[in-house]
Amino acid sequence: MARNKIETVMSYDQWEQEHKRRTKKAIHDTIQGLTRDIATAMIILALPLGMVAHFLLSTGY
């Protein structure tokens, strides 16, 4: 059974507010995703590299 798509009718001012809200949300979600990816990369890469650097510095190499 086919469902009818409900179309929302809004004024230009309402559309502008909705567009602004969605744009802010998209930017916020992108920044949040990048921050999460950078934190994951730091855990995966920086932690082992720091351990190796600490070993090399503490043993005198």
C-alpha distance matrix in Angstrom:
0.0 3.8 6.5 9.7 12.7 15.6 18.8 22.0 24.9 28.3 31.9 33.8 35.7 32.6 31.2 34.6 34.7 31.3 32.3 35.6 34.0 31.6 34.5 36.7 34.1 33.7 37.5 37.9 35.3 37.1 40.5 39.4 38.1 41.3 43.4 41.7 42.2 45.8 46.5 45.0 47.2 50.2 49.8 49.3 52.0 54.5 55.1 56.3 58.2 59.9 60.9 62.5 64.2 65.5 66.8 68.6 70.1 71.2 72.9 74.7 73.1
3.8 0.0 3.8 6.5 9.3 12.5 15.4 18.8 21.7 25.1 28.5 30.3 32.4 29.4 27.8 31.2 31.6 28.2 29.0 32.5 31.1 28.7 31.5 33.9 31.5 31.0 34.8 35.4 33.1 34.7 38.2 37.4 36.1 39.2 41.5 40.0 40.5 44.0 44.9 43.7 45.7 48.7 48.5 48.1 50.6 53.0 53.9 55.2 56.9 58.6 59.8 61.3 62.9 64.3 65.8 67.4 68.8 70.1 71.8 73.5 71.9
6.5 3.8 0.0 3.8 6.3 9.1 12.4 15.5 18.6 21.9 25.4 27.4 29.2 26.1 24.7 28.2 28.4 25.0 26.1 29.4 28.0 25.8 28.8 31.0 28.7 28.5 32.3 32.8 30.7 32.5 35.9 35.1 34.1 37.3 39.4 38.1 38.8 42.3 43.1 42.1 44.2 47.1 47.0 46.8 49.4 51.5 52.4 54.0 55.6 57.1 58.4 60.1 61.6 62.9 64.5 66.1 67.4 68.7 70.5 72.2 70.7
9.7 6.5 3.8 0.0 3.8 6.3 9.2 12.6 15.3 18.8 22.3 24.3 26.3 23.4 22.1 25.7 26.1 23.0 24.1 27.6 26.5 24.5 27.4 29.9 27.9 27.8 31.5 32.3 30.5 32.4 35.7 35.2 34.4 37.5 39.6 38.7 39.5 42.8 43.7 43.0 45.1 47.9 48.1 48.0 50.4 52.4 53.5 55.2 56.7 58.1 59.6 61.3 62.5 63.9 65.7 67.2 68.4 69.7 71.7 73.2 71.7
12.7 9.3 6.3 3.8 0.0 3.8 6.3 9.6 12.6 15.8 19.3 21.1 23.1 20.2 18.6 22.1 22.6 19.3 20.4 23.9 22.8 20.8 23.7 26.2 24.3 24.2 27.9 28.8 27.2 29.0 32.3 31.9 31.3 34.3 36.5 35.7 36.5 39.7 40.8 40.3 42.3 45.0 45.4 45.4 47.7 49.6 50.8 52.6 53.9 55.3 56.9 58.6 59.7 61.1 63.0 64.5 65.5 67.0 69.0 70.4 69.0
15.6 12.5 9.1 6.3 3.8 0.0 3.8 6.4 9.5 12.8 16.4 18.6 20.3 17.2 16.2 19.9 20.1 17.1 18.7 22.1 21.0 19.5 22.6 24.9 23.3 23.7 27.3 28.0 26.8 28.9 31.9 31.6 31.5 34.4 36.4 35.9 37.0 40.0 41.0 40.8 42.9 45.4 45.8 46.2 48.4 50.1 51.3 53.3 54.6 55.7 57.5 59.3 60.3 61.5 63.6 65.1 65.9 67.4 69.6 70.9 69.7
18.8 15.4 12.4 9.2 6.3 3.8 0.0 3.8 6.4 9.7 13.1 15.1 17.2 14.4 13.1 16.9 17.6 14.9 16.2 19.7 19.2 17.8 20.7 23.2 22.1 22.4 25.8 26.9 26.1 27.9 30.9 31.0 31.0 33.8 35.8 35.7 36.7 39.6 40.8 40.8 42.7 45.2 45.9 46.4 48.3 49.9 51.3 53.4 54.5 55.5 57.6 59.3 60.0 61.4 63.6 64.9 65.6 67.2 69.5 70.7 69.4
22.0 18.8 15.5 12.6 9.6 6.4 3.8 0.0 3.8 6.4 10.1 12.3 13.9 10.9 10.2 14.0 14.3 11.9 13.8 17.0 16.5 15.7 18.7 20.9 20.1 20.9 24.1 25.1 24.7 26.7 29.4 29.6 30.1 32.7 34.5 34.6 36.0 38.6 39.7 40.1 42.1 44.3 45.1 45.9 47.7 49.0 50.5 52.8 53.7 54.6 56.7 58.6 59.1 60.4 62.8 64.1 64.6 66.2 68.6 69.7 68.6
24.9 21.7 18.6 15.3 12.6 9.5 6.4 3.8 0.0 3.8 7.1 9.8 11.7 9.5 9.1 12.9 13.8 12.3 14.0 17.1 17.2 17.0 19.6 21.9 21.7 22.6 25.5 26.7 26.7 28.6 31.1 31.6 32.3 34.7 36.5 37.0 38.3 40.7 42.0 42.6 44.4 46.5 47.6 48.4 50.1 51.2 52.8 55.2 56.0 56.8 59.1 60.9 61.2 62.6 65.1 66.3 66.7 68.3 70.9 71.8 70.6
28.3 25.1 21.9 18.8 15.8 12.8 9.7 6.4 3.8 0.0 3.8 6.6 8.0 5.9 6.3 9.7 10.6 9.8 11.8 14.5 14.9 15.3 17.7 19.7 20.0 21.2 23.7 24.9 25.4 27.3 29.5 30.2 31.2 33.5 35.1 35.9 37.3 39.4 40.7 41.7 43.4 45.3 46.6 47.6 49.1 50.0 51.7 54.3 54.9 55.5 57.9 59.8 59.9 61.2 63.8 65.0 65.2 66.9 69.5 70.4 69.3
31.9 28.5 25.4 22.3 19.3 16.4 13.1 10.1 7.1 3.8 0.0 3.8 5.4 5.2 6.2 8.5 10.0 10.6 12.1 14.2 15.4 16.4 18.1 20.0 21.0 22.2 24.2 25.6 26.7 28.3 30.2 31.3 32.6 34.5 36.0 37.2 38.6 40.4 41.9 43.1 44.7 46.4 47.9 49.0 50.3 51.0 52.9 55.5 55.9 56.4 59.0 60.9 60.8 62.1 64.9 65.9 65.9 67.7 70.4 71.1 70.0
33.8 30.3 27.4 24.3 21.1 18.6 15.1 12.3 9.8 6.6 3.8 0.0 3.8 5.4 4.9 6.0 8.6 9.7 10.1 12.0 14.0 15.0 16.0 18.1 19.6 20.5 22.2 24.0 25.2 26.5 28.3 29.8 31.0 32.6 34.2 35.7 36.9 38.5 40.2 41.6 42.9 44.6 46.3 47.4 48.4 49.1 51.1 53.8 53.9 54.5 57.2 58.9 58.7 60.1 63.0 63.8 63.8 65.8 68.4 68.9 67.8
35.7 32.4 29.2 26.3 23.1 20.3 17.2 13.9 11.7 8.0 5.4 3.8 0.0 3.8 5.4 5.0 6.3 8.6 9.8 10.5 12.3 14.2 15.2 16.6 18.4 19.9 21.2 22.5 24.2 25.7 27.1 28.5 30.2 31.7 33.0 34.6 36.1 37.5 39.0 40.6 42.0 43.4 45.2 46.5 47.6 48.0 49.9 52.7 52.9 53.2 56.0 57.9 57.5 58.7 61.7 62.6 62.4 64.3 67.1 67.6 66.7
32.6 29.4 26.1 23.4 20.2 17.2 14.4 10.9 9.5 5.9 5.2 5.4 3.8 0.0 3.8 5.4 5.2 6.2 8.5 9.9 10.6 12.3 14.1 15.5 16.5 18.2 20.1 21.1 22.4 24.3 25.9 26.8 28.4 30.3 31.6 32.8 34.5 36.2 37.4 38.8 40.5 42.0 43.5 44.8 46.2 46.7 48.4 51.2 51.6 52.0 54.6 56.5 56.4 57.5 60.4 61.5 61.4 63.1 65.9 66.6 65.7
31.2 27.8 24.7 22.1 18.6 16.2 13.1 10.2 9.1 6.3 6.2 4.9 5.4 3.8 0.0 3.8 5.5 5.0 5.9 8.5 9.8 10.4 12.0 14.1 15.1 16.1 18.1 19.7 20.7 22.2 24.2 25.3 26.5 28.3 30.0 31.2 32.5 34.3 35.9 37.1 38.6 40.3 41.9 42.9 44.2 44.9 46.8 49.4 49.8 50.3 53.0 54.8 54.7 56.0 58.8 59.7 59.8 61.7 64.4 65.0 63.9
34.6 31.2 28.2 25.7 22.1 19.9 16.9 14.0 12.9 9.7 8.5 6.0 5.0 5.4 3.8 0.0 3.8 5.5 5.1 6.1 8.6 9.9 10.4 12.3 14.1 15.2 16.5 18.2 19.8 21.0 22.5 24.1 25.6 27.0 28.5 30.1 31.5 32.9 34.6 36.1 37.4 38.9 40.7 41.9 42.9 43.4 45.4 48.2 48.3 48.7 51.5 53.2 52.9 54.3 57.2 58.0 57.9 59.9 62.6 63.1 62.1
34.7 31.6 28.4 26.1 22.6 20.1 17.6 14.3 13.8 10.6 10.0 8.6 6.3 5.2 5.5 3.8 0.0 3.8 5.5 5.1 6.1 8.6 9.9 10.6 12.3 14.2 15.5 16.4 18.2 20.0 21.2 22.4 24.2 25.9 27.0 28.5 30.2 31.6 32.9 34.6 36.2 37.5 39.1 40.6 41.7 42.1 43.9 46.7 47.0 47.2 49.9 51.9 51.6 52.7 55.7 56.7 56.5 58.3 61.1 61.7 60.9
31.3 28.2 25.0 23.0 19.3 17.1 14.9 11.9 12.3 9.8 10.6 9.7 8.6 6.2 5.0 5.5 3.8 0.0 3.8 5.4 5.1 6.1 8.5 9.9 10.5 12.2 14.2 15.2 16.2 18.2 20.0 20.8 22.2 24.2 25.6 26.7 28.4 30.1 31.4 32.7 34.4 36.0 37.4 38.7 40.1 40.7 42.4 45.1 45.6 46.0 48.6 50.5 50.5 51.7 54.4 55.6 55.6 57.3 60.0 60.8 59.9
32.3 29.0 26.1 24.1 20.4 18.7 16.2 13.8 14.0 11.8 12.1 10.1 9.8 8.5 5.9 5.1 5.5 3.8 0.0 3.8 5.4 5.2 6.0 8.6 9.8 10.4 12.2 14.1 15.2 16.4 18.3 19.7 20.9 22.5 24.2 25.6 26.8 28.5 30.2 31.4 32.8 34.5 36.2 37.3 38.4 39.1 41.1 43.7 43.9 44.5 47.2 48.9 48.8 50.2 53.0 53.9 53.9 55.9 58.5 59.1 58.0
35.6 32.5 29.4 27.6 23.9 22.1 19.7 17.0 17.1 14.5 14.2 12.0 10.5 9.9 8.5 6.1 5.1 5.4 3.8 0.0 3.8 5.5 5.1 6.2 8.6 9.9 10.7 12.2 14.2 15.4 16.6 18.2 19.9 21.2 22.5 24.3 25.8 27.0 28.6 30.3 31.6 32.9 34.8 36.2 37.1 37.5 39.5 42.3 42.4 42.7 45.5 47.3 47.0 48.3 51.2 52.1 51.9 53.9 56.6 57.1 56.2
34.0 31.1 28.0 26.5 22.8 21.0 19.2 16.5 17.2 14.9 15.4 14.0 12.3 10.6 9.8 8.6 6.1 5.1 5.4 3.8 0.0 3.8 5.5 5.2 6.2 8.6 10.0 10.5 12.2 14.2 15.5 16.3 18.2 20.0 21.0 22.4 24.3 25.7 26.9 28.5 30.2 31.5 33.0 34.5 35.8 36.2 37.9 40.7 41.2 41.4 44.0 46.0 45.8 46.9 49.8 50.9 50.8 52.5 55.3 56.1 55.3
31.6 28.7 25.8 24.5 20.8 19.5 17.8 15.7 17.0 15.3 16.4 15.0 14.2 12.3 10.4 9.9 8.6 6.1 5.2 5.5 3.8 0.0 3.8 5.5 5.0 6.1 8.6 9.7 10.3 12.1 14.2 15.1 16.2 18.2 19.8 20.8 22.3 24.2 25.6 26.7 28.4 30.1 31.5 32.7 34.0 34.7 36.5 39.1 39.6 40.2 42.7 44.6 44.6 45.9 48.6 49.7 49.9 51.6 54.2 55.0 54.0
34.5 31.5 28.8 27.4 23.7 22.6 20.7 18.7 19.6 17.7 18.1 16.0 15.2 14.1 12.0 10.4 9.9 8.5 6.0 5.1 5.5 3.8 0.0 3.8 5.4 5.1 6.2 8.5 9.9 10.6 12.4 14.1 15.3 16.6 18.3 20.0 21.1 22.6 24.4 25.8 27.0 28.6 30.4 31.6 32.5 33.1 35.2 37.8 37.9 38.5 41.3 43.0 42.8 44.2 47.0 47.8 47.9 49.9 52.5 53.1 52.0
36.7 33.9 31.0 29.9 26.2 24.9 23.2 20.9 21.9 19.7 20.0 18.1 16.6 15.5 14.1 12.3 10.6 9.9 8.6 6.2 5.2 5.5 3.8 0.0 3.8 5.5 5.2 6.1 8.5 9.9 10.6 12.1 14.1 15.4 16.4 18.3 19.9 21.0 22.5 24.3 25.7 26.9 28.7 30.2 31.2 31.4 33.4 36.2 36.4 36.6 39.4 41.3 41.0 42.2 45.1 46.1 45.9 47.8 50.6 51.2 50.3
34.1 31.5 28.7 27.9 24.3 23.3 22.1 20.1 21.7 20.0 21.0 19.6 18.4 16.5 15.1 14.1 12.3 10.5 9.8 8.6 6.2 5.0 5.4 3.8 0.0 3.8 5.5 5.0 6.0 8.5 9.9 10.3 12.1 14.1 15.2 16.3 18.2 19.8 20.9 22.4 24.2 25.6 27.0 28.4 29.8 30.3 31.9 34.7 35.3 35.6 38.1 40.1 40.1 41.2 44.0 45.2 45.3 46.9 49.6 50.5 49.6
33.7 31.0 28.5 27.8 24.2 23.7 22.4 20.9 22.6 21.2 22.2 20.5 19.9 18.2 16.1 15.2 14.2 12.2 10.4 9.9 8.6 6.1 5.1 5.5 3.8 0.0 3.8 5.4 5.1 6.1 8.6 9.8 10.5 12.3 14.2 15.3 16.4 18.3 19.9 21.0 22.4 24.2 25.9 26.9 28.1 28.9 30.8 33.3 33.7 34.4 37.0 38.7 38.8 40.2 42.8 43.8 44.1 46.0 48.5 49.3 48.1
37.5 34.8 32.3 31.5 27.9 27.3 25.8 24.1 25.5 23.7 24.2 22.2 21.2 20.1 18.1 16.5 15.5 14.2 12.2 10.7 10.0 8.6 6.2 5.2 5.5 3.8 0.0 3.8 5.5 5.1 6.2 8.5 9.9 10.6 12.2 14.2 15.3 16.4 18.3 20.0 21.0 22.4 24.5 25.7 26.5 26.9 29.1 31.7 31.8 32.3 35.1 36.8 36.5 38.0 40.8 41.6 41.7 43.7 46.3 46.9 45.8
37.9 35.4 32.8 32.3 28.8 28.0 26.9 25.1 26.7 24.9 25.6 24.0 22.5 21.1 19.7 18.2 16.4 15.2 14.1 12.2 10.5 9.7 8.5 6.1 5.0 5.4 3.8 0.0 3.8 5.5 5.2 6.1 8.6 10.0 10.5 12.3 14.2 15.4 16.5 18.4 20.0 21.0 22.7 24.4 25.5 25.7 27.4 30.3 30.7 30.9 33.5 35.5 35.4 36.5 39.3 40.5 40.4 42.1 44.9 45.7 44.8
35.3 33.1 30.7 30.5 27.2 26.8 26.1 24.7 26.7 25.4 26.7 25.2 24.2 22.4 20.7 19.8 18.2 16.2 15.2 14.2 12.2 10.3 9.9 8.5 6.0 5.1 5.5 3.8 0.0 3.8 5.5 5.0 6.1 8.6 9.8 10.5 12.2 14.2 15.3 16.4 18.3 19.9 21.2 22.5 24.0 24.7 26.3 28.9 29.6 30.1 32.5 34.4 34.7 35.9 38.4 39.7 40.0 41.6 44.2 45.2 44.2
37.1 34.7 32.5 32.4 29.0 28.9 27.9 26.7 28.6 27.3 28.3 26.5 25.7 24.3 22.2 21.0 20.0 18.2 16.4 15.4 14.2 12.1 10.6 9.9 8.5 6.1 5.1 5.5 3.8 0.0 3.8 5.4 5.1 6.2 8.6 9.9 10.5 12.2 14.2 15.3 16.4 18.3 20.1 21.0 22.0 22.8 24.9 27.3 27.6 28.4 31.0 32.6 32.7 34.3 36.8 37.8 38.2 40.1 42.5 43.3 42.1
40.5 38.2 35.9 35.7 32.3 31.9 30.9 29.4 31.1 29.5 30.2 28.3 27.1 25.9 24.2 22.5 21.2 20.0 18.3 16.6 15.5 14.2 12.4 10.6 9.9 8.6 6.2 5.2 5.5 3.8 0.0 3.8 5.4 5.1 6.1 8.6 9.8 10.5 12.2 14.2 15.2 16.3 18.4 19.9 20.6 20.9 22.9 25.7 25.8 26.2 29.0 30.7 30.5 31.9 34.7 35.6 35.7 37.6 40.2 40.9 39.9
39.4 37.4 35.1 35.2 31.9 31.6 31.0 29.6 31.6 30.2 31.3 29.8 28.5 26.8 25.3 24.1 22.4 20.8 19.7 18.2 16.3 15.1 14.1 12.1 10.3 9.8 8.5 6.1 5.0 5.4 3.8 0.0 3.8 5.5 5.1 6.2 8.7 10.0 10.6 12.4 14.3 15.4 16.7 18.4 19.8 20.1 21.6 24.5 25.1 25.4 27.8 29.9 30.0 31.0 33.7 35.0 35.2 36.8 39.4 40.4 39.6
38.1 36.1 34.1 34.4 31.3 31.5 31.0 30.1 32.3 31.2 32.6 31.0 30.2 28.4 26.5 25.6 24.2 22.2 20.9 19.9 18.2 16.2 15.3 14.1 12.1 10.5 9.9 8.6 6.1 5.1 5.4 3.8 0.0 3.8 5.4 5.1 6.2 8.6 9.9 10.6 12.3 14.2 15.5 16.5 18.0 19.0 20.6 23.0 23.8 24.5 26.8 28.6 29.1 30.4 32.8 34.0 34.6 36.2 38.6 39.7 38.6
41.3 39.2 37.3 37.5 34.3 34.4 33.8 32.7 34.7 33.5 34.5 32.6 31.7 30.3 28.3 27.0 25.9 24.2 22.5 21.2 20.0 18.2 16.6 15.4 14.1 12.3 10.6 10.0 8.6 6.2 5.1 5.5 3.8 0.0 3.8 5.4 5.0 6.1 8.5 9.8 10.4 12.2 14.2 15.2 15.9 16.7 18.8 21.3 21.5 22.3 24.9 26.5 26.6 28.2 30.7 31.6 32.1 34.0 36.3 37.1 35.9
43.4 41.5 39.4 39.6 36.5 36.4 35.8 34.5 36.5 35.1 36.0 34.2 33.0 31.6 30.0 28.5 27.0 25.6 24.2 22.5 21.0 19.8 18.3 16.4 15.2 14.2 12.2 10.5 9.8 8.6 6.1 5.1 5.4 3.8 0.0 3.8 5.4 5.1 6.2 8.6 9.9 10.5 12.4 14.2 15.1 15.2 17.0 19.8 20.2 20.4 23.0 25.0 25.0 26.1 28.8 30.0 30.2 31.9 34.5 35.4 34.5
41.7 40.0 38.1 38.7 35.7 35.9 35.7 34.6 37.0 35.9 37.2 35.7 34.6 32.8 31.2 30.1 28.5 26.7 25.6 24.3 22.4 20.8 20.0 18.3 16.3 15.3 14.2 12.3 10.5 9.9 8.6 6.2 5.1 5.4 3.8 0.0 3.8 5.5 5.1 6.2 8.6 9.9 10.7 12.3 14.1 14.7 15.9 18.6 19.6 20.1 22.1 24.3 24.8 25.8 28.2 29.7 30.2 31.6 34.0 35.3 34.4
42.2 40.5 38.8 39.5 36.5 37.0 36.7 36.0 38.3 37.3 38.6 36.9 36.1 34.5 32.5 31.5 30.2 28.4 26.8 25.8 24.3 22.3 21.1 19.9 18.2 16.4 15.3 14.2 12.2 10.5 9.8 8.7 6.2 5.0 5.4 3.8 0.0 3.8 5.4 5.1 6.1 8.6 9.9 10.5 11.8 13.2 14.9 17.0 17.8 18.9 21.1 22.7 23.3 24.8 27.0 28.2 29.0 30.7 32.8 34.0 32.7
45.8 44.0 42.3 42.8 39.7 40.0 39.6 38.6 40.7 39.4 40.4 38.5 37.5 36.2 34.3 32.9 31.6 30.1 28.5 27.0 25.7 24.2 22.6 21.0 19.8 18.3 16.4 15.4 14.2 12.2 10.5 10.0 8.6 6.1 5.1 5.5 3.8 0.0 3.8 5.4 5.0 6.1 8.7 9.8 10.2 10.6 12.8 15.3 15.5 16.2 18.8 20.4 20.6 22.1 24.6 25.6 26.1 28.0 30.3 31.2 30.0
46.5 44.9 43.1 43.7 40.8 41.0 40.8 39.7 42.0 40.7 41.9 40.2 39.0 37.4 35.9 34.6 32.9 31.4 30.2 28.6 26.9 25.6 24.4 22.5 20.9 19.9 18.3 16.5 15.3 14.2 12.2 10.6 9.9 8.5 6.2 5.1 5.4 3.8 0.0 3.8 5.4 5.1 6.3 8.7 9.9 9.8 11.0 14.0 14.8 15.0 17.2 19.4 19.7 20.7 23.2 24.7 25.1 26.5 29.0 30.2 29.5
45.0 43.7 42.1 43.0 40.3 40.8 40.8 40.1 42.6 41.7 43.1 41.6 40.6 38.8 37.1 36.1 34.6 32.7 31.4 30.3 28.5 26.7 25.8 24.3 22.4 21.0 20.0 18.4 16.4 15.3 14.2 12.4 10.6 9.8 8.6 6.2 5.1 5.4 3.8 0.0 3.8 5.4 5.2 6.2 8.5 9.7 10.5 12.7 14.2 15.1 16.7 18.7 19.7 20.8 22.8 24.4 25.4 26.7 28.8 30.3 29.3
47.2 45.7 44.2 45.1 42.3 42.9 42.7 42.1 44.4 43.4 44.7 42.9 42.0 40.5 38.6 37.4 36.2 34.4 32.8 31.6 30.2 28.4 27.0 25.7 24.2 22.4 21.0 20.0 18.3 16.4 15.2 14.3 12.3 10.4 9.9 8.6 6.1 5.0 5.4 3.8 0.0 3.8 5.4 5.0 5.7 7.4 9.4 11.1 11.7 13.2 15.3 16.6 17.5 19.2 21.1 22.2 23.3 25.0 27.0 28.1 26.8
50.2 48.7 47.1 47.9 45.0 45.4 45.2 44.3 46.5 45.3 46.4 44.6 43.4 42.0 40.3 38.9 37.5 36.0 34.5 32.9 31.5 30.1 28.6 26.9 25.6 24.2 22.4 21.0 19.9 18.3 16.3 15.4 14.2 12.2 10.5 9.9 8.6 6.1 5.1 5.4 3.8 0.0 3.8 5.5 5.3 4.8 6.8 9.4 9.8 10.4 12.8 14.6 14.9 16.3 18.6 19.9 20.5 22.1 24.4 25.6 24.6
49.8 48.5 47.0 48.1 45.4 45.8 45.9 45.1 47.6 46.6 47.9 46.3 45.2 43.5 41.9 40.7 39.1 37.4 36.2 34.8 33.0 31.5 30.4 28.7 27.0 25.9 24.5 22.7 21.2 20.1 18.4 16.7 15.5 14.2 12.4 10.7 9.9 8.7 6.3 5.2 5.4 3.8 0.0 3.8 5.8 5.9 5.5 8.1 10.0 10.4 11.7 14.0 15.2 15.9 17.8 19.7 20.7 21.7 23.8 25.5 24.7
49.3 48.1 46.8 48.0 45.4 46.2 46.4 45.9 48.4 47.6 49.0 47.4 46.5 44.8 42.9 41.9 40.6 38.7 37.3 36.2 34.5 32.7 31.6 30.2 28.4 26.9 25.7 24.4 22.5 21.0 19.9 18.4 16.5 15.2 14.2 12.3 10.5 9.8 8.7 6.2 5.0 5.5 3.8 0.0 3.8 6.3 6.4 7.2 9.2 10.9 11.8 13.3 15.0 16.4 17.7 19.3 20.9 22.1 23.7 25.4 24.1
52.0 50.6 49.4 50.4 47.7 48.4 48.3 47.7 50.1 49.1 50.3 48.4 47.6 46.2 44.2 42.9 41.7 40.1 38.4 37.1 35.8 34.0 32.5 31.2 29.8 28.1 26.5 25.5 24.0 22.0 20.6 19.8 18.0 15.9 15.1 14.1 11.8 10.2 9.9 8.5 5.7 5.3 5.8 3.8 0.0 3.8 5.7 5.9 6.3 8.6 10.4 11.1 12.3 14.4 15.8 16.8 18.4 20.1 21.7 22.9 21.4
54.5 53.0 51.5 52.4 49.6 50.1 49.9 49.0 51.2 50.0 51.0 49.1 48.0 46.7 44.9 43.4 42.1 40.7 39.1 37.5 36.2 34.7 33.1 31.4 30.3 28.9 26.9 25.7 24.7 22.8 20.9 20.1 19.0 16.7 15.2 14.7 13.2 10.6 9.8 9.7 7.4 4.8 5.9 6.3 3.8 0.0 3.8 5.7 5.1 5.8 8.5 9.9 10.2 11.8 14.0 15.1 15.9 17.7 19.8 20.8 19.8
55.1 53.9 52.4 53.5 50.8 51.3 51.3 50.5 52.8 51.7 52.9 51.1 49.9 48.4 46.8 45.4 43.9 42.4 41.1 39.5 37.9 36.5 35.2 33.4 31.9 30.8 29.1 27.4 26.3 24.9 22.9 21.6 20.6 18.8 17.0 15.9 14.9 12.8 11.0 10.5 9.4 6.8 5.5 6.4 5.7 3.8 0.0 3.8 5.5 5.1 6.3 8.8 9.9 10.4 12.4 14.3 15.2 16.2 18.3 20.1 19.4
56.3 55.2 54.0 55.2 52.6 53.3 53.4 52.8 55.2 54.3 55.5 53.8 52.7 51.2 49.4 48.2 46.7 45.1 43.7 42.3 40.7 39.1 37.8 36.2 34.7 33.3 31.7 30.3 28.9 27.3 25.7 24.5 23.0 21.3 19.8 18.6 17.0 15.3 14.0 12.7 11.1 9.4 8.1 7.2 5.9 5.7 3.8 0.0 3.8 5.4 5.0 6.3 8.6 9.8 10.6 12.4 14.2 15.2 16.6 18.5 17.3
58.2 56.9 55.6 56.7 53.9 54.6 54.5 53.7 56.0 54.9 55.9 53.9 52.9 51.6 49.8 48.3 47.0 45.6 43.9 42.4 41.2 39.6 37.9 36.4 35.3 33.7 31.8 30.7 29.6 27.6 25.8 25.1 23.8 21.5 20.2 19.6 17.8 15.5 14.8 14.2 11.7 9.8 10.0 9.2 6.3 5.1 5.5 3.8 0.0 3.8 5.4 5.1 6.1 8.5 9.8 10.5 12.1 14.0 15.4 16.6 15.1
59.9 58.6 57.1 58.1 55.3 55.7 55.5 54.6 56.8 55.5 56.4 54.5 53.2 52.0 50.3 48.7 47.2 46.0 44.5 42.7 41.4 40.2 38.5 36.6 35.6 34.4 32.3 30.9 30.1 28.4 26.2 25.4 24.5 22.3 20.4 20.1 18.9 16.2 15.0 15.1 13.2 10.4 10.4 10.9 8.6 5.8 5.1 5.4 3.8 0.0 3.8 5.4 5.0 6.0 8.5 9.8 10.3 11.9 14.1 15.3 14.7
60.9 59.8 58.4 59.6 56.9 57.5 57.6 56.7 59.1 57.9 59.0 57.2 56.0 54.6 53.0 51.5 49.9 48.6 47.2 45.5 44.0 42.7 41.3 39.4 38.1 37.0 35.1 33.5 32.5 31.0 29.0 27.8 26.8 24.9 23.0 22.1 21.1 18.8 17.2 16.7 15.3 12.8 11.7 11.8 10.4 8.5 6.3 5.0 5.4 3.8 0.0 3.8 5.5 5.1 6.1 8.6 9.9 10.4 12.2 14.2 13.9
62.5 61.3 60.1 61.3 58.6 59.3 59.3 58.6 60.9 59.8 60.9 58.9 57.9 56.5 54.8 53.2 51.9 50.5 48.9 47.3 46.0 44.6 43.0 41.3 40.1 38.7 36.8 35.5 34.4 32.6 30.7 29.9 28.6 26.5 25.0 24.3 22.7 20.4 19.4 18.7 16.6 14.6 14.0 13.3 11.1 9.9 8.8 6.3 5.1 5.4 3.8 0.0 3.8 5.4 5.0 6.2 8.6 9.9 10.7 12.3 11.1
64.2 62.9 61.6 62.5 59.7 60.3 60.0 59.1 61.2 59.9 60.8 58.7 57.5 56.4 54.7 52.9 51.6 50.5 48.8 47.0 45.8 44.6 42.8 41.0 40.1 38.8 36.5 35.4 34.7 32.7 30.5 30.0 29.1 26.6 25.0 24.8 23.3 20.6 19.7 19.7 17.5 14.9 15.2 15.0 12.3 10.2 9.9 8.6 6.1 5.0 5.5 3.8 0.0 3.8 5.4 5.1 6.1 8.4 10.0 10.7 9.8
65.5 64.3 62.9 63.9 61.1 61.5 61.4 60.4 62.6 61.2 62.1 60.1 58.7 57.5 56.0 54.3 52.7 51.7 50.2 48.3 46.9 45.9 44.2 42.2 41.2 40.2 38.0 36.5 35.9 34.3 31.9 31.0 30.4 28.2 26.1 25.8 24.8 22.1 20.7 20.8 19.2 16.3 15.9 16.4 14.4 11.8 10.4 9.8 8.5 6.0 5.1 5.4 3.8 0.0 3.8 5.5 5.2 5.9 8.5 10.0 10.4
66.8 65.8 64.5 65.7 63.0 63.6 63.6 62.8 65.1 63.8 64.9 63.0 61.7 60.4 58.8 57.2 55.7 54.4 53.0 51.2 49.8 48.6 47.0 45.1 44.0 42.8 40.8 39.3 38.4 36.8 34.7 33.7 32.8 30.7 28.8 28.2 27.0 24.6 23.2 22.8 21.1 18.6 17.8 17.7 15.8 14.0 12.4 10.6 9.8 8.5 6.1 5.0 5.4 3.8 0.0 3.8 5.5 5.2 6.1 8.5 8.7
68.6 67.4 66.1 67.2 64.5 65.1 64.9 64.1 66.3 65.0 65.9 63.8 62.6 61.5 59.7 58.0 56.7 55.6 53.9 52.1 50.9 49.7 47.8 46.1 45.2 43.8 41.6 40.5 39.7 37.8 35.6 35.0 34.0 31.6 30.0 29.7 28.2 25.6 24.7 24.4 22.2 19.9 19.7 19.3 16.8 15.1 14.3 12.4 10.5 9.8 8.6 6.2 5.1 5.5 3.8 0.0 3.8 5.6 5.4 6.2 5.3
70.1 68.8 67.4 68.4 65.5 65.9 65.6 64.6 66.7 65.2 65.9 63.8 62.4 61.4 59.8 57.9 56.5 55.6 53.9 51.9 50.8 49.9 47.9 45.9 45.3 44.1 41.7 40.4 40.0 38.2 35.7 35.2 34.6 32.1 30.2 30.2 29.0 26.1 25.1 25.4 23.3 20.5 20.7 20.9 18.4 15.9 15.2 14.2 12.1 10.3 9.9 8.6 6.1 5.2 5.5 3.8 0.0 3.8 5.6 5.3 6.2
71.2 70.1 68.7 69.7 67.0 67.4 67.2 66.2 68.3 66.9 67.7 65.8 64.3 63.1 61.7 59.9 58.3 57.3 55.9 53.9 52.5 51.6 49.9 47.8 46.9 46.0 43.7 42.1 41.6 40.1 37.6 36.8 36.2 34.0 31.9 31.6 30.7 28.0 26.5 26.7 25.0 22.1 21.7 22.1 20.1 17.7 16.2 15.2 14.0 11.9 10.4 9.9 8.4 5.9 5.2 5.6 3.8 0.0 3.8 5.6 7.9
72.9 71.8 70.5 71.7 69.0 69.6 69.5 68.6 70.9 69.5 70.4 68.4 67.1 65.9 64.4 62.6 61.1 60.0 58.5 56.6 55.3 54.2 52.5 50.6 49.6 48.5 46.3 44.9 44.2 42.5 40.2 39.4 38.6 36.3 34.5 34.0 32.8 30.3 29.0 28.8 27.0 24.4 23.8 23.7 21.7 19.8 18.3 16.6 15.4 14.1 12.2 10.7 10.0 8.5 6.1 5.4 5.6 3.8 0.0 3.8 5.9
74.7 73.5 72.2 73.2 70.4 70.9 70.7 69.7 71.8 70.4 71.1 68.9 67.6 66.6 65.0 63.1 61.7 60.8 59.1 57.1 56.1 55.0 53.1 51.2 50.5 49.3 46.9 45.7 45.2 43.3 40.9 40.4 39.7 37.1 35.4 35.3 34.0 31.2 30.2 30.3 28.1 25.6 25.5 25.4 22.9 20.8 20.1 18.5 16.6 15.3 14.2 12.3 10.7 10.0 8.5 6.2 5.3 5.6 3.8 0.0 3.8
73.1 71.9 70.7 71.7 69.0 69.7 69.4 68.6 70.6 69.3 70.0 67.8 66.7 65.7 63.9 62.1 60.9 59.9 58.0 56.2 55.3 54.0 52.0 50.3 49.6 48.1 45.8 44.8 44.2 42.1 39.9 39.6 38.6 35.9 34.5 34.4 32.7 30.0 29.5 29.3 26.8 24.6 24.7 24.1 21.4 19.8 19.4 17.3 15.1 14.7 13.9 11.1 9.8 10.4 8.7 5.3 6.2 7.9 5.9 3.8 0.0
